[in-house]
Amino acid sequence: MRKLNNFKLLYSKDMWKRIFRISFKEFTQNLKNPWILTIAVIFLVLSVTVSYYGTAAETSAEWMDMEHTIRYLAGYVEYMVPLIALILGYGSIVREREKDTLELLLSYPMDRGEVLSGKFLGLWMVIITCVVAGLGLGGVIISHNISEVAWREYYLFILATILLGGVYLSISMMLSVFFQDSSSALAGSIFTLFLFSFIWLFSMYAIAEMTFGWSELELGRPPKWYFAVQFFNPMIIWYTLLALNIPAVREWAMEFAGEEPEFHPSYYDTWIMIFVLIIWIAIPLLLSEYKFNKSDL
Amino acid sequence: MAIIEIEGLHKSYGSIKALRNLDLSVAEGEIYGFLGPNGAGKTTAIKIIMSLLNPDVGRIRVKGIDVTEAGPDIRKYIGYLPERVALYEYMTVQKNLEFLCDLKGCPRDVIPHLLDDFKIKASKDTKVKTLSKGMLQRLGLAQTQIGDPDVLILDEPTSGLDPEIRRWVKKKIISMKKKGKTVFLSSHVLSEVQEICDRVGVISDGKLIAEDTVKNLSEKLHLEPRIEISVDPIDEALKHVKSLKYIHRPRIEKELLVLYCTGKNKARLIHDLVDQGMEIDDVGIEEPDLEEVFVKIMEGEI
């Protein structure tokens, strides 16, 4: 009976109206946050300055091509986008629970999944706006100063970054559902950032040393399972997606991590990477809904 | 006809049993007072009705529809005022009402009427975080009217309010009943419950221990009205009433003869005093109040 009701709800016009209403509220409320505007401006300034001054240490300052701009920008974006996603998401449920607004919200005719979906869409739109406005405008400025514009690569970089933001947002919302107070949710979010950015890499190096040997990793010839394990880190998926499509990023990945494309398994493919990032968005959201439906207010 | 029915409701928080086989029913169009000491399980029961808590066992039906099976749509028929009214602080009164109207799928043209009716029109552009407790409560009550629900569930609606606002809230609840709404009201202010509720249910330790009108509960508990008589000579009168078997606790307080007797013996007492040659100037009768009923029930006398 319950399942049938949920199935019917998928087609409910009212349900989508409520989801969009909540997402609109989240979007407009968070867009007013000065940090969001600041980060959009930082993206813009970064993309332009990286493109112009990126090679200053090697030669004189001049505009870099788009691919190399992406390579340098990726180093900043990998921290900034997860950070804004975690900041936006960690309090989304737990803060409303602490302030008792969640109790009132759920006394209205809506499913808890609708609240989660509405919040996720609204907050993701904030990230999308920030990324598209900052990096997009930066791209336009760069394109006016270079002869050959690699728009496809730049679009893919923006798309991958938007998906990365969605992944971290989804994880932080899950933490917001699972933790009972906002300080624990914040601590969990910070740990997530450290886990995927630093702890993971050190753990992988340690595992490599203990199993197949460090030299194999340096030569870019780790065993096949090593590649499969990387799917458990969305940050690596994001980098791989960029490396598969943008030669400058691939070169850098080869220098940094010794990744040789010829040793990549066949499933290291653009669409699979995009699909895995989408799965990374979906799973924490589904877990959040399951837990949220079970929890008492 | 019962509009809210609760059957065999159980809820535990770990080893603590918050509700133990709670049964109650609220008739359509009545104001039902839900009473109990702190921690008795009132808010838990209300939150289960609102699907904010999941029951361990038990059934709740609102308008004949099972709340646990119906999903969120059932809440279209319910207006809810939580114990701690919390609206979006960074949004204005108007924006909060617009948002809530949209969630309930109710046209926004009801908002001017609500602003007028609940006397919050002057604050419509004020952010909720700057509202006084009284204004916030008015807004909280106003939002319960969105969608014109048949059932109103009000958790401690007068808690922490000054007497003027409390009076206003009380009037508002009575006017809601006049419009045909059913009001399920949890409160600690017994005098108010007595004044506005048609029936009361008393919950203790997660169980409903009494349910009836205040008058019927008084009778069940054999509570007698307090009678104050201005009589002359008062000492003679006291001596006489002490000899009457149907009179209880006679004494003199502030030059008045104070005693307790059942309603049907009141006239008999006056006759007795007059027959004894006493001169009666005035008679005052105070019916037993809910506080007395509540105390007796909590002492286990029912």
Boltz contact constraints between the chains, C-beta under 6 A:
constraints:
  - contact:
      token1: [A, 1]
      token2: [B, 69]
      max_distance: 6.0
  - contact:
      token1: [A, 5]
      token2: [B, 71]
      max_distance: 6.0
  - contact:
      token1: [A, 14]
      token2: [B, 105]
      max_distance: 6.0
  - contact:
      token1: [A, 18]
      token2: [B, 103]
      max_distance: 6.0
  - contact:
      token1: [A, 21]
      token2: [B, 102]
      max_distance: 6.0
  - contact:
      token1: [A, 99]
      token2: [B, 86]
      max_distance: 6.0
  - contact:
      token1: [A, 100]
      token2: [B, 84]
      max_distance: 6.0
  - contact:
      token1: [A, 100]
      token2: [B, 86]
      max_distance: 6.0
  - contact:
      token1: [A, 101]
      token2: [B, 86]
      max_distance: 6.0
  - contact:
      token1: [A, 103]
      token2: [B, 82]
      max_distance: 6.0
  - contact:
      token1: [A, 104]
      token2: [B, 86]
      max_distance: 6.0
  - contact:
      token1: [A, 106]
      token2: [B, 52]
      max_distance: 6.0
  - contact:
      token1: [A, 107]
      token2: [B, 50]
      max_distance: 6.0
  - contact:
      token1: [A, 107]
      token2: [B, 80]
      max_distance: 6.0
  - contact:
      token1: [A, 108]
      token2: [B, 103]
      max_distance: 6.0
  - contact:
      token1: [A, 108]
      token2: [B, 104]
      max_distance: 6.0
  - contact:
      token1: [A, 109]
      token2: [B, 72]
      max_distance: 6.0
  - contact:
      token1: [A, 109]
      token2: [B, 73]
      max_distance: 6.0
  - contact:
      token1: [A, 109]
      token2: [B, 75]
      max_distance: 6.0
  - contact:
      token1: [A, 109]
      token2: [B, 76]
      max_distance: 6.0
  - contact:
      token1: [A, 110]
      token2: [B, 72]
      max_distance: 6.0
  - contact:
      token1: [A, 111]
      token2: [B, 72]
      max_distance: 6.0
  - contact:
      token1: [A, 296]
      token2: [B, 53]
      max_distance: 6.0
  - contact:
      token1: [A, 297]
      token2: [B, 52]
      max_distance: 6.0
